[in-house]
Amino acid sequence: MHVGPAVHLAARAHEVRLLLEHPLPPEVAQVGLPPGLERAVPRRQLQFRAGRYCAMKALTALDHRFEGCQVGRAASGAPCWPDGTTGSITHTHDFVSAAVALTTDVDALGIDTEPIVSESQAQDLADLVGGPDETARARAAGMSENEAFTFVFSAKESIFKCLHPITGEYMDFHDVVIENVDAHARTFAARITRTVSRRFPRQTMLNGCFEVALPWVHTGILLPSSRRDSHYHHPDSGGHRTLA
Ligand SMILES: CC(C)(COP(=O)(O)OP(=O)(O)OC[C@H]1O[C@@H](n2cnc3c(N)ncnc32)[C@H](O)[C@@H]1OP(=O)(O)O)[C@@H](O)C(=O)NCCC(=O)NCCS
C-alpha cells in the first residue's frame, strides 16, 4: 500500500512510502539482493527490496528518464544513486520510505523513521543520544517523553544519512545538538558541535522537518544545491550561505 509523504522535505524532493503489512506490489519481490544480504533474515531482505522499490518509484516520479535505473549499495551501506540524483532510504519493521531529488536542486538529503521507543529504552539510551535540553525542547513542542527521545534520535540519524555520503566522516550523537523545535511548522534546527569537514565546520546550523504520526516519528533534512540558496547556516557566513 502506498501512503503519502512522511515529512515535508520541500517540493523539490519526491518521497514514496510503503506499509509492509499490506499486500505489496509484485515488483518488490523482483528486486535483487546485494551479496551482503543474501543470507539475511527474510524481514531484512524485504526491507531492502521494498526500500529499493520505493527509491525506483520515486526516481521515476522525479523524471521518467530514471525509469528502470538501479540504486546500488556502497561499502558504507549508503545507497548509490543514479547520476544526477541523490536520496535516502529508511525502514522500520513494517514501514519503508525513500526520498529522492535531482542534484541540480539538492546536494544531499537524509530521512529516518523510528518507532516510538518505550520508557525503559528512552531511559537506557538517553545519555548516548543527547542531552536533557534537547528532549526538553521537543517536550516543549508538545511531544511526550518517549516521542521526544525518539525524535532526537531520529533527527540525528537523518543528519548522519544526509552528511555521511558527502563527508565520508562518521559522527557521534553528541556531534549534533537539537537547538530548536517548532511544533507549528514541524521543523527543527540543529547545530554541529565538532568540525566534521571543511564544508561542515563546528557551529554549522542545519534545518530539518519532522512528523509525529503514531506509532512513528519521521524526520528529514535536505541540503539545497550549492548552486541555490542553502538551508544551512555556515558559522562564518553571517547569514544564509550558498555552498561553494
Ligand atoms: C546507518 C544508519 C544511519 C542506519 O539508520 P537506522 O535507523 O539504523 O536504519 P534505517 O532503516 O532508518 O536506515 C537504513 C538505510 O540507511 C541507508 N544507509 C546505510 N548506511 C548509510 C550511510 N552511511 N549513509 C547514508 N545512508 C545510509 C541504507 O539505505 C539503509 O537501508 P538499506 O541497507 O536497506 O539500503 C545507522 O545504523 C548508523 O550507523 N548511524 C550512525 C550513528 C549515527 O547516526 N550517529 C548520529 C550522528 S549525528
The ligand as a Tripos MOL2 file, in Angstrom:
@<TRIPOS>MOLECULE
LIG
   48    50     1     0     0
SMALL
NO_CHARGES

@<TRIPOS>ATOM
      1 C1         23.4240    3.6180    9.0000 C.3       1 LIG1
      2 C2         22.3570    4.1500    9.9380 C.3       1 LIG1
      3 C3         22.2600    5.6570    9.7730 C.3       1 LIG1
      4 C4         21.0280    3.4890    9.5660 C.3       1 LIG1
      5 O1         19.9680    4.0340   10.3050 O.3       1 LIG1
      6 P1         18.8770    3.0920   11.0190 P.3       1 LIG1
      7 O2         17.9280    3.9870   11.7200 O.co2     1 LIG1
      8 O3         19.5870    2.0630   11.8070 O.co2     1 LIG1
      9 O4         18.1470    2.3280    9.8440 O.3       1 LIG1
     10 P2         17.1640    2.8440    8.7160 P.3       1 LIG1
     11 O5         16.2950    1.7170    8.3560 O.co2     1 LIG1
     12 O6         16.4950    4.1220    9.0610 O.co2     1 LIG1
     13 O7         18.1410    3.1380    7.5060 O.3       1 LIG1
     14 C5         18.7670    2.0930    6.8310 C.3       1 LIG1
     15 C6         19.1610    2.6150    5.4850 C.3       1 LIG1
     16 O8         20.0920    3.6880    5.6580 O.3       1 LIG1
     17 C7         20.8780    3.7640    4.4790 C.3       1 LIG1
     18 N1         22.2800    3.8750    4.8850 N.ar      1 LIG1
     19 C8         23.0700    2.9330    5.4330 C.ar      1 LIG1
     20 N2         24.2920    3.4460    5.6450 N.ar      1 LIG1
     21 C9         24.2660    4.7240    5.2360 C.ar      1 LIG1
     22 C10        25.2340    5.7740    5.2000 C.ar      1 LIG1
     23 N3         26.4820    5.5950    5.6160 N.pl3     1 LIG1
     24 N4         24.8640    6.9720    4.6970 N.ar      1 LIG1
     25 C11        23.5970    7.1830    4.2450 C.ar      1 LIG1
     26 N5         22.6370    6.2270    4.2580 N.ar      1 LIG1
     27 C12        22.9840    5.0130    4.7540 C.ar      1 LIG1
     28 C13        20.6260    2.4900    3.6710 C.3       1 LIG1
     29 O9         19.8050    2.8170    2.5670 O.3       1 LIG1
     30 C14        19.8810    1.6120    4.6490 C.3       1 LIG1
     31 O10        18.9150    0.7710    4.0750 O.3       1 LIG1
     32 P3         19.3070   -0.4490    3.0810 P.3       1 LIG1
     33 O11        20.5080   -1.1290    3.6770 O.co2     1 LIG1
     34 O12        18.0970   -1.3100    3.0560 O.co2     1 LIG1
     35 O13        19.6370    0.2130    1.7740 O.co2     1 LIG1
     36 C15        22.6780    3.8280   11.4350 C.3       1 LIG1
     37 O14        22.5840    2.4590   11.6730 O.3       1 LIG1
     38 C16        24.0640    4.2830   11.8320 C.2       1 LIG1
     39 O15        25.0420    3.5680   11.6740 O.2       1 LIG1
     40 N6         24.1960    5.5070   12.3640 N.am      1 LIG1
     41 C17        25.4680    6.0390   12.7100 C.3       1 LIG1
     42 C18        25.4220    6.7570   14.0020 C.3       1 LIG1
     43 C19        24.6270    7.9870   13.9150 C.2       1 LIG1
     44 O16        23.6430    8.0740   13.2570 O.2       1 LIG1
     45 N7         25.0330    8.9770   14.6410 N.am      1 LIG1
     46 C20        24.3240   10.2090   14.6440 C.3       1 LIG1
     47 C21        25.3050   11.2410   14.3140 C.3       1 LIG1
     48 S1         24.6480   12.8320   14.2740 S.3       1 LIG1
@<TRIPOS>BOND
     1     1     2 1
     2     2     3 1
     3     2     4 1
     4     2    36 1
     5     4     5 1
     6     5     6 1
     7     6     7 2
     8     6     8 1
     9     6     9 1
    10     9    10 1
    11    10    11 2
    12    10    12 1
    13    10    13 1
    14    13    14 1
    15    14    15 1
    16    15    16 1
    17    15    30 1
    18    16    17 1
    19    17    18 1
    20    17    28 1
    21    18    19 ar
    22    18    27 ar
    23    19    20 ar
    24    20    21 ar
    25    21    22 ar
    26    21    27 ar
    27    22    23 1
    28    22    24 ar
    29    24    25 ar
    30    25    26 ar
    31    26    27 ar
    32    28    29 1
    33    28    30 1
    34    30    31 1
    35    31    32 1
    36    32    33 2
    37    32    34 1
    38    32    35 1
    39    36    37 1
    40    36    38 1
    41    38    39 2
    42    38    40 1
    43    40    41 1
    44    41    42 1
    45    42    43 1
    46    43    44 2
    47    43    45 1
    48    45    46 1
    49    46    47 1
    50    47    48 1
@<TRIPOS>SUBSTRUCTURE
     1 LIG1         1 GROUP 0 **** ****
